[in-house]
Amino acid sequence: MKQDLVLWWKGRSGREQALLAIMAAFAAIVLVWLAIVRPLDKAGEDAEARYRRALDDLVVVQEQARQLAQLEAERPQRLEAPLHVVVSESAASTGLTVSRLQPETDGSVTLAIEAVKPAALFGWLAALERENGVRVRQMTAGRNQDATLSVQIVLVSGAR
C-alpha cells in the first residue's frame, strides 16, 4: 500500500503535489483545532464557570456560618440554678409579686401573678428569654379592674 501511495504521489505534477501538501496542512490544522484546541478551550471555560459558582457558594456558606455563630453566641448558657429559682429571683429583681410558683415534673414552672401591668410583664418575659433562654409555653391572662392583668404562665427552659 505504501508503494501504491508513493507511485500515486510521483504520478502527480509538481503543482498538484504543492496543492495536495497545502490541503493536507490545512486539514491537519483543522484537525488539531477541532480535536485539541476547542476541547481545551471549552474545558477552561467550564472550569472557570465552576470556580465562579464555587466562589458564590463559598460566600453563601460563610454568611450562613457567621449567622450560625452569632446565634450560638446569643444562645443562653445553661441555667446555673433550677428553673423555679431563676424565675423567682428574676421576678423579685424586676419587682413582680408572684402569688404562686410551682415546679412541675416535666421541668417546667407554673406561676401566677395576680396584678401586673402588661408592659412590665412582657418586658420581664422578654428579658427572661433573652438572658436565660426561658420561654413561655402557655399563658392565660385576664383583665383586672385597675388596668392590670392577672396571669397564669407555664415557663420552660430553652437553654442548653
Backbone as JSON Lines, residues from 0, in Angstrom:
{"i":0,"aa":"M","n":[0.81,-1.18,0.0],"ca":[0.0,0.0,0.0],"c":[0.86,1.26,0.0]}
{"i":1,"aa":"K","n":[1.94,1.21,0.76],"ca":[2.82,2.36,0.8],"c":[3.42,2.64,-0.6]}
{"i":2,"aa":"Q","n":[3.76,1.57,-1.28],"ca":[4.32,1.74,-2.63],"c":[3.27,2.33,-3.57]}
{"i":3,"aa":"D","n":[2.03,1.92,-3.4],"ca":[0.96,2.46,-4.24],"c":[0.81,3.95,-4.0]}
{"i":4,"aa":"L","n":[0.92,4.35,-2.73],"ca":[0.8,5.77,-2.38],"c":[1.97,6.56,-2.96]}
{"i":5,"aa":"V","n":[3.18,5.99,-2.87],"ca":[4.35,6.67,-3.42],"c":[4.21,6.79,-4.94]}
{"i":6,"aa":"L","n":[3.76,5.75,-5.61],"ca":[3.55,5.81,-7.06],"c":[2.49,6.86,-7.42]}
{"i":7,"aa":"W","n":[1.44,6.87,-6.64],"ca":[0.39,7.85,-6.91],"c":[0.94,9.26,-6.74]}
{"i":8,"aa":"W","n":[1.72,9.49,-5.68],"ca":[2.3,10.81,-5.42],"c":[3.23,11.22,-6.57]}
{"i":9,"aa":"K","n":[4.06,10.3,-7.01],"ca":[5.0,10.62,-8.09],"c":[4.29,10.85,-9.41]}
{"i":10,"aa":"G","n":[3.1,10.29,-9.55],"ca":[2.33,10.48,-10.76],"c":[1.68,11.86,-10.82]}
{"i":11,"aa":"R","n":[1.75,12.65,-9.79],"ca":[1.18,14.0,-9.75],"c":[2.23,15.0,-10.22]}
{"i":12,"aa":"S","n":[1.76,16.05,-10.79],"ca":[2.69,17.09,-11.22],"c":[3.15,17.88,-9.99]}
{"i":13,"aa":"G","n":[4.15,18.69,-10.16],"ca":[4.69,19.5,-9.05],"c":[3.63,20.44,-8.48]}
{"i":14,"aa":"R","n":[2.85,20.99,-9.39],"ca":[1.79,21.9,-8.94],"c":[0.74,21.14,-8.13]}
{"i":15,"aa":"E","n":[0.34,19.95,-8.59],"ca":[-0.63,19.14,-7.86],"c":[-0.07,18.72,-6.51]}
{"i":16,"aa":"Q","n":[1.21,18.35,-6.47],"ca":[1.83,17.96,-5.21],"c":[1.82,19.13,-4.21]}
{"i":17,"aa":"A","n":[2.09,20.32,-4.68],"ca":[2.08,21.5,-3.81],"c":[0.68,21.76,-3.28]}
{"i":18,"aa":"L","n":[-0.31,21.68,-4.18],"ca":[-1.69,21.89,-3.74],"c":[-2.13,20.82,-2.74]}
{"i":19,"aa":"L","n":[-1.77,19.57,-2.99],"ca":[-2.1,18.48,-2.07],"c":[-1.4,18.67,-0.72]}
{"i":20,"aa":"A","n":[-0.17,19.14,-0.74],"ca":[0.57,19.38,0.51],"c":[-0.09,20.51,1.3]}
{"i":21,"aa":"I","n":[-0.49,21.57,0.6],"ca":[-1.18,22.69,1.27],"c":[-2.51,22.21,1.84]}
{"i":22,"aa":"M","n":[-3.25,21.4,1.06],"ca":[-4.52,20.87,1.52],"c":[-4.3,19.98,2.76]}
{"i":23,"aa":"A","n":[-3.3,19.15,2.76],"ca":[-3.01,18.27,3.9],"c":[-2.64,19.11,5.13]}
{"i":24,"aa":"A","n":[-1.88,20.19,4.92],"ca":[-1.51,21.08,6.03],"c":[-2.75,21.73,6.61]}
{"i":25,"aa":"F","n":[-3.64,22.23,5.76],"ca":[-4.89,22.83,6.25],"c":[-5.75,21.8,6.97]}
{"i":26,"aa":"A","n":[-5.82,20.59,6.43],"ca":[-6.6,19.54,7.07],"c":[-6.0,19.21,8.45]}
{"i":27,"aa":"A","n":[-4.67,19.19,8.56],"ca":[-4.02,18.94,9.85],"c":[-4.32,20.06,10.84]}
{"i":28,"aa":"I","n":[-4.3,21.31,10.34],"ca":[-4.6,22.45,11.21],"c":[-6.04,22.37,11.72]}
{"i":29,"aa":"V","n":[-6.98,22.07,10.82],"ca":[-8.39,21.95,11.22],"c":[-8.56,20.8,12.2]}
{"i":30,"aa":"L","n":[-7.9,19.69,11.94],"ca":[-7.99,18.53,12.82],"c":[-7.45,18.87,14.22]}
{"i":31,"aa":"V","n":[-6.32,19.53,14.28],"ca":[-5.74,19.95,15.57],"c":[-6.7,20.92,16.26]}
{"i":32,"aa":"W","n":[-7.25,21.85,15.51],"ca":[-8.19,22.82,16.07],"c":[-9.41,22.12,16.66]}
{"i":33,"aa":"L","n":[-10.01,21.2,15.9],"ca":[-11.22,20.52,16.35],"c":[-10.95,19.5,17.45]}
{"i":34,"aa":"A","n":[-9.83,18.79,17.38],"ca":[-9.57,17.7,18.32],"c":[-8.86,18.14,19.6]}
{"i":35,"aa":"I","n":[-8.13,19.26,19.56],"ca":[-7.32,19.64,20.72],"c":[-7.69,21.03,21.26]}
{"i":36,"aa":"V","n":[-7.63,22.05,20.4],"ca":[-7.78,23.43,20.87],"c":[-9.2,23.7,21.38]}
{"i":37,"aa":"R","n":[-10.21,23.36,20.6],"ca":[-11.59,23.64,21.04],"c":[-11.95,22.89,22.32]}
{"i":38,"aa":"P","n":[-11.66,21.59,22.46],"ca":[-11.98,20.92,23.72],"c":[-11.25,21.52,24.92]}
{"i":39,"aa":"L","n":[-9.98,21.91,24.73],"ca":[-9.24,22.53,25.84],"c":[-9.85,23.89,26.2]}
{"i":40,"aa":"D","n":[-10.24,24.66,25.2],"ca":[-10.87,25.96,25.44],"c":[-12.19,25.78,26.19]}
{"i":41,"aa":"K","n":[-12.98,24.8,25.78],"ca":[-14.26,24.52,26.42],"c":[-14.03,24.06,27.87]}
{"i":42,"aa":"A","n":[-13.04,23.23,28.08],"ca":[-12.73,22.75,29.43],"c":[-12.31,23.92,30.33]}
{"i":43,"aa":"G","n":[-11.55,24.85,29.77],"ca":[-11.14,26.03,30.53],"c":[-12.34,26.9,30.91]}
{"i":44,"aa":"E","n":[-13.25,27.1,29.96],"ca":[-14.46,27.88,30.25],"c":[-15.32,27.21,31.32]}
{"i":45,"aa":"D","n":[-15.45,25.88,31.21],"ca":[-16.23,25.13,32.21],"c":[-15.58,25.24,33.59]}
{"i":46,"aa":"A","n":[-14.27,25.12,33.63],"ca":[-13.57,25.22,34.91],"c":[-13.74,26.61,35.52]}
{"i":47,"aa":"E","n":[-13.68,27.62,34.69],"ca":[-13.87,28.99,35.19],"c":[-15.3,29.19,35.72]}
{"i":48,"aa":"A","n":[-16.28,28.63,35.01],"ca":[-17.67,28.75,35.46],"c":[-17.86,28.0,36.8]}
{"i":49,"aa":"R","n":[-17.28,26.8,36.92],"ca":[-17.36,26.06,38.19],"c":[-16.67,26.84,39.31]}
{"i":50,"aa":"Y","n":[-15.57,27.48,39.01],"ca":[-14.84,28.28,40.0],"c":[-15.7,29.45,40.48]}
{"i":51,"aa":"R","n":[-16.36,30.14,39.54],"ca":[-17.24,31.26,39.92],"c":[-18.39,30.79,40.79]}
{"i":52,"aa":"R","n":[-19.0,29.64,40.41],"ca":[-20.09,29.08,41.23],"c":[-19.59,28.7,42.61]}
{"i":53,"aa":"A","n":[-18.4,28.13,42.67],"ca":[-17.83,27.74,43.97],"c":[-17.57,28.98,44.84]}
{"i":54,"aa":"L","n":[-17.11,30.06,44.23],"ca":[-16.9,31.3,44.99],"c":[-18.23,31.84,45.52]}
{"i":55,"aa":"D","n":[-19.26,31.8,44.67],"ca":[-20.58,32.25,45.11],"c":[-21.09,31.39,46.26]}
{"i":56,"aa":"D","n":[-20.92,30.07,46.13],"ca":[-21.34,29.15,47.2],"c":[-20.54,29.41,48.47]}
{"i":57,"aa":"L","n":[-19.26,29.7,48.33],"ca":[-18.43,29.99,49.49],"c":[-18.93,31.21,50.24]}
{"i":58,"aa":"V","n":[-19.3,32.25,49.51],"ca":[-19.83,33.45,50.15],"c":[-21.11,33.13,50.92]}
{"i":59,"aa":"V","n":[-21.98,32.35,50.31],"ca":[-23.24,31.97,50.97],"c":[-22.96,31.16,52.23]}
{"i":60,"aa":"V","n":[-22.07,30.18,52.12],"ca":[-21.76,29.33,53.27],"c":[-21.09,30.13,54.37]}
{"i":61,"aa":"Q","n":[-20.2,31.05,54.02],"ca":[-19.55,31.88,55.04],"c":[-20.58,32.75,55.76]}
{"i":62,"aa":"E","n":[-21.54,33.29,55.04],"ca":[-22.59,34.11,55.66],"c":[-23.45,33.25,56.58]}
{"i":63,"aa":"Q","n":[-23.79,32.06,56.13],"ca":[-24.58,31.17,56.98],"c":[-23.79,30.76,58.23]}
{"i":64,"aa":"A","n":[-22.5,30.52,58.08],"ca":[-21.67,30.17,59.23],"c":[-21.58,31.35,60.2]}
{"i":65,"aa":"R","n":[-21.48,32.57,59.66],"ca":[-21.44,33.75,60.52],"c":[-22.75,33.89,61.28]}
{"i":66,"aa":"Q","n":[-23.88,33.69,60.59],"ca":[-25.18,33.78,61.26],"c":[-25.34,32.7,62.32]}
{"i":67,"aa":"L","n":[-24.87,31.5,62.01],"ca":[-24.95,30.41,62.97],"c":[-24.09,30.7,64.2]}
{"i":68,"aa":"A","n":[-22.9,31.22,63.97],"ca":[-22.03,31.57,65.1],"c":[-22.65,32.67,65.94]}
{"i":69,"aa":"Q","n":[-23.3,33.63,65.28],"ca":[-23.96,34.7,66.01],"c":[-25.11,34.15,66.84]}
{"i":70,"aa":"L","n":[-25.9,33.24,66.26],"ca":[-26.99,32.62,67.02],"c":[-26.45,31.82,68.19]}
{"i":71,"aa":"E","n":[-25.36,31.11,67.96],"ca":[-24.75,30.32,69.02],"c":[-24.25,31.22,70.15]}
{"i":72,"aa":"A","n":[-23.67,32.37,69.78],"ca":[-23.17,33.29,70.8],"c":[-24.31,33.92,71.59]}
{"i":73,"aa":"E","n":[-25.44,34.15,70.92],"ca":[-26.58,34.77,71.59],"c":[-27.39,33.76,72.41]}
{"i":74,"aa":"R","n":[-27.16,32.49,72.15],"ca":[-27.93,31.45,72.85],"c":[-27.53,31.43,74.33]}
{"i":75,"aa":"P","n":[-28.5,31.44,75.2],"ca":[-28.18,31.46,76.63],"c":[-27.45,30.21,77.07]}
{"i":76,"aa":"Q","n":[-26.62,30.38,78.07],"ca":[-25.91,29.25,78.67],"c":[-26.88,28.46,79.53]}
{"i":77,"aa":"R","n":[-26.43,27.33,80.02],"ca":[-27.25,26.53,80.93],"c":[-27.58,27.35,82.16]}
{"i":78,"aa":"L","n":[-28.75,27.09,82.67],"ca":[-29.16,27.78,83.88],"c":[-28.25,27.34,85.02]}
{"i":79,"aa":"E","n":[-27.85,28.31,85.82],"ca":[-26.95,28.0,86.93],"c":[-27.72,27.5,88.14]}
{"i":80,"aa":"A","n":[-29.03,27.64,88.14],"ca":[-29.88,27.19,89.24],"c":[-31.11,26.52,88.63]}
{"i":81,"aa":"P","n":[-31.89,25.82,89.43],"ca":[-33.13,25.25,88.9],"c":[-34.03,26.35,88.33]}
{"i":82,"aa":"L","n":[-34.85,25.96,87.38],"ca":[-35.7,26.92,86.67],"c":[-36.57,27.73,87.62]}
{"i":83,"aa":"H","n":[-37.19,27.09,88.61],"ca":[-38.08,27.83,89.51],"c":[-37.3,28.87,90.33]}
{"i":84,"aa":"V","n":[-36.04,28.6,90.66],"ca":[-35.22,29.58,91.39],"c":[-34.88,30.76,90.48]}
{"i":85,"aa":"V","n":[-34.5,30.48,89.24],"ca":[-34.17,31.55,88.29],"c":[-35.39,32.44,88.07]}
{"i":86,"aa":"V","n":[-36.55,31.83,87.87],"ca":[-37.77,32.59,87.63],"c":[-38.12,33.43,88.86]}
{"i":87,"aa":"S","n":[-38.04,32.84,90.02],"ca":[-38.37,33.54,91.27],"c":[-37.44,34.73,91.49]}
{"i":88,"aa":"E","n":[-36.13,34.52,91.33],"ca":[-35.17,35.6,91.53],"c":[-35.35,36.7,90.5]}
{"i":89,"aa":"S","n":[-35.62,36.32,89.25],"ca":[-35.8,37.31,88.2],"c":[-37.06,38.14,88.45]}
{"i":90,"aa":"A","n":[-38.14,37.48,88.86],"ca":[-39.38,38.21,89.14],"c":[-39.17,39.16,90.3]}
{"i":91,"aa":"A","n":[-38.49,38.7,91.35],"ca":[-38.26,39.55,92.52],"c":[-37.38,40.75,92.16]}
{"i":92,"aa":"S","n":[-36.35,40.52,91.34],"ca":[-35.46,41.63,90.98],"c":[-36.17,42.64,90.07]}
{"i":93,"aa":"T","n":[-37.19,42.2,89.36],"ca":[-37.96,43.1,88.5],"c":[-39.06,43.81,89.27]}
{"i":94,"aa":"G","n":[-39.37,43.31,90.45],"ca":[-40.41,43.93,91.25],"c":[-41.78,43.32,91.05]}
{"i":95,"aa":"L","n":[-41.85,42.15,90.45],"ca":[-43.12,41.47,90.25],"c":[-43.45,40.64,91.49]}
{"i":96,"aa":"T","n":[-44.7,40.63,91.88],"ca":[-45.14,39.83,93.02],"c":[-45.8,38.56,92.49]}
{"i":97,"aa":"V","n":[-45.13,37.45,92.67],"ca":[-45.62,36.16,92.21],"c":[-46.46,35.56,93.33]}
{"i":98,"aa":"S","n":[-47.73,35.25,93.03],"ca":[-48.6,34.69,94.06],"c":[-48.45,33.18,94.17]}
{"i":99,"aa":"R","n":[-48.03,32.52,93.1],"ca":[-47.83,31.08,93.13],"c":[-46.71,30.72,92.16]}
{"i":100,"aa":"L","n":[-45.8,29.88,92.61],"ca":[-44.7,29.41,91.78],"c":[-44.51,27.93,92.07]}
{"i":101,"aa":"Q","n":[-44.78,27.1,91.07],"ca":[-44.77,25.66,91.3],"c":[-43.96,24.96,90.22]}
{"i":102,"aa":"P","n":[-42.86,24.28,90.61],"ca":[-42.12,23.47,89.64],"c":[-42.94,22.24,89.25]}
{"i":103,"aa":"E","n":[-42.9,21.87,88.0],"ca":[-43.65,20.7,87.52],"c":[-42.69,19.54,87.28]}
{"i":104,"aa":"T","n":[-43.23,18.35,87.16],"ca":[-42.39,17.15,86.98],"c":[-41.71,17.11,85.62]}
{"i":105,"aa":"D","n":[-42.26,17.8,84.63],"ca":[-41.64,17.81,83.29],"c":[-40.54,18.86,83.15]}
{"i":106,"aa":"G","n":[-40.19,19.54,84.25],"ca":[-39.13,20.54,84.22],"c":[-39.64,21.95,84.01]}
{"i":107,"aa":"S","n":[-40.92,22.1,83.75],"ca":[-41.48,23.43,83.56],"c":[-41.83,24.03,84.91]}
{"i":108,"aa":"V","n":[-42.21,25.3,84.89],"ca":[-42.62,26.02,86.1],"c":[-43.93,26.71,85.8]}
{"i":109,"aa":"T","n":[-44.89,26.54,86.7],"ca":[-46.17,27.23,86.59],"c":[-46.18,28.34,87.62]}
{"i":110,"aa":"L","n":[-46.53,29.54,87.17],"ca":[-46.59,30.66,88.11],"c":[-47.84,31.47,87.86]}
{"i":111,"aa":"A","n":[-48.24,32.18,88.9],"ca":[-49.41,33.05,88.81],"c":[-49.03,34.41,89.38]}
{"i":112,"aa":"I","n":[-49.5,35.43,88.73],"ca":[-49.32,36.8,89.19],"c":[-50.71,37.42,89.18]}
{"i":113,"aa":"E","n":[-51.13,37.96,90.32],"ca":[-52.49,38.48,90.44],"c":[-52.66,39.84,89.79]}
{"i":114,"aa":"A","n":[-51.66,40.7,89.86],"ca":[-51.8,42.04,89.28],"c":[-50.44,42.51,88.75]}
{"i":115,"aa":"V","n":[-50.39,42.72,87.44],"ca":[-49.17,43.18,86.81],"c":[-49.54,44.03,85.59]}
{"i":116,"aa":"K","n":[-48.8,45.1,85.4],"ca":[-49.03,45.93,84.21],"c":[-48.51,45.17,82.99]}
{"i":117,"aa":"P","n":[-49.21,45.24,81.87],"ca":[-48.8,44.48,80.67],"c":[-47.38,44.79,80.23]}
{"i":118,"aa":"A","n":[-46.99,46.06,80.24],"ca":[-45.64,46.41,79.79],"c":[-44.59,45.78,80.68]}
{"i":119,"aa":"A","n":[-44.82,45.78,81.98],"ca":[-43.86,45.18,82.91],"c":[-43.8,43.66,82.71]}
{"i":120,"aa":"L","n":[-44.94,43.03,82.52],"ca":[-44.98,41.58,82.34],"c":[-44.24,41.16,81.08]}
{"i":121,"aa":"F","n":[-44.57,41.8,79.96],"ca":[-43.95,41.38,78.7],"c":[-42.48,41.77,78.62]}
{"i":122,"aa":"G","n":[-42.12,42.87,79.25],"ca":[-40.71,43.23,79.34],"c":[-39.93,42.21,80.15]}
{"i":123,"aa":"W","n":[-40.52,41.76,81.27],"ca":[-39.87,40.75,82.11],"c":[-39.74,39.42,81.36]}
{"i":124,"aa":"L","n":[-40.79,39.01,80.66],"ca":[-40.74,37.75,79.91],"c":[-39.69,37.81,78.8]}
{"i":125,"aa":"A","n":[-39.6,38.95,78.12],"ca":[-38.6,39.1,77.06],"c":[-37.19,39.04,77.64]}
{"i":126,"aa":"A","n":[-36.98,39.71,78.77],"ca":[-35.66,39.68,79.41],"c":[-35.32,38.27,79.89]}
{"i":127,"aa":"L","n":[-36.3,37.58,80.42],"ca":[-36.1,36.21,80.9],"c":[-35.68,35.3,79.74]}
{"i":128,"aa":"E","n":[-36.3,35.48,78.6],"ca":[-35.93,34.67,77.43],"c":[-34.56,35.06,76.9]}
{"i":129,"aa":"R","n":[-34.31,36.35,76.78],"ca":[-33.05,36.83,76.23],"c":[-31.86,36.44,77.11]}
{"i":130,"aa":"E","n":[-32.01,36.59,78.42],"ca":[-30.89,36.38,79.32],"c":[-30.72,34.94,79.77]}
{"i":131,"aa":"N","n":[-31.81,34.2,79.87],"ca":[-31.72,32.85,80.43],"c":[-32.26,31.76,79.51]}
{"i":132,"aa":"G","n":[-32.86,32.13,78.41],"ca":[-33.41,31.13,77.5],"c":[-34.7,30.53,77.99]}
{"i":133,"aa":"V","n":[-35.37,31.19,78.92],"ca":[-36.63,30.69,79.47],"c":[-37.76,31.2,78.58]}
{"i":134,"aa":"R","n":[-38.57,30.25,78.08],"ca":[-39.64,30.61,77.15],"c":[-41.01,30.33,77.76]}
{"i":135,"aa":"V","n":[-41.99,31.03,77.24],"ca":[-43.37,30.81,77.66],"c":[-43.94,29.66,76.84]}
{"i":136,"aa":"R","n":[-44.41,28.63,77.53],"ca":[-45.08,27.53,76.84],"c":[-46.57,27.82,76.73]}
{"i":137,"aa":"Q","n":[-47.13,28.36,77.79],"ca":[-48.57,28.65,77.81],"c":[-48.8,29.83,78.73]}
{"i":138,"aa":"M","n":[-49.77,30.66,78.36],"ca":[-50.1,31.81,79.2],"c":[-51.58,32.1,79.09]}
{"i":139,"aa":"T","n":[-52.18,32.35,80.25],"ca":[-53.58,32.76,80.31],"c":[-53.61,34.08,81.05]}
{"i":140,"aa":"A","n":[-54.27,35.07,80.48],"ca":[-54.33,36.38,81.11],"c":[-55.77,36.86,81.17]}
{"i":141,"aa":"G","n":[-56.06,37.55,82.26],"ca":[-57.37,38.16,82.42],"c":[-57.2,39.61,82.85]}
{"i":142,"aa":"R","n":[-58.16,40.44,82.52],"ca":[-58.06,41.86,82.83],"c":[-58.64,42.11,84.23]}
{"i":143,"aa":"N","n":[-57.92,42.89,85.02],"ca":[-58.4,43.31,86.34],"c":[-59.1,44.66,86.2]}
{"i":144,"aa":"Q","n":[-59.73,45.1,87.27],"ca":[-60.46,46.38,87.27],"c":[-59.52,47.59,87.14]}
{"i":145,"aa":"D","n":[-58.27,47.44,87.61],"ca":[-57.35,48.59,87.66],"c":[-56.35,48.62,86.49]}
{"i":146,"aa":"A","n":[-56.71,48.14,85.34],"ca":[-55.88,48.15,84.13],"c":[-54.62,47.29,84.28]}
{"i":147,"aa":"T","n":[-54.67,46.31,85.16],"ca":[-53.58,45.34,85.25],"c":[-54.1,43.99,84.77]}
{"i":148,"aa":"L","n":[-53.18,43.05,84.68],"ca":[-53.54,41.71,84.24],"c":[-53.36,40.71,85.38]}
{"i":149,"aa":"S","n":[-54.15,39.7,85.35],"ca":[-53.98,38.54,86.22],"c":[-53.56,37.41,85.28]}
{"i":150,"aa":"V","n":[-52.37,36.82,85.53],"ca":[-51.83,35.86,84.57],"c":[-51.45,34.55,85.24]}
{"i":151,"aa":"Q","n":[-51.58,33.49,84.48],"ca":[-51.04,32.18,84.82],"c":[-50.15,31.79,83.65]}
{"i":152,"aa":"I","n":[-48.9,31.47,83.97],"ca":[-47.9,31.23,82.92],"c":[-47.19,29.9,83.19]}
{"i":153,"aa":"V","n":[-46.95,29.15,82.13],"ca":[-46.11,27.96,82.21],"c":[-44.82,28.31,81.45]}
{"i":154,"aa":"L","n":[-43.69,28.25,82.15],"ca":[-42.39,28.57,81.59],"c":[-41.55,27.3,81.44]}
{"i":155,"aa":"V","n":[-40.77,27.26,80.38],"ca":[-39.84,26.13,80.16],"c":[-38.48,26.68,79.85]}
{"i":156,"aa":"S","n":[-37.47,25.88,80.14],"ca":[-36.1,26.29,79.86],"c":[-35.71,25.87,78.45]}
{"i":157,"aa":"G","n":[-35.25,26.83,77.68],"ca":[-34.78,26.53,76.33],"c":[-33.27,26.6,76.26]}
{"i":158,"aa":"A","n":[-32.63,26.78,77.42],"ca":[-31.17,26.9,77.45],"c":[-30.53,25.55,77.25]}
{"i":159,"aa":"R","n":[-29.29,25.56,76.81],"ca":[-28.59,24.3,76.57],"c":[-27.96,23.77,77.82]}
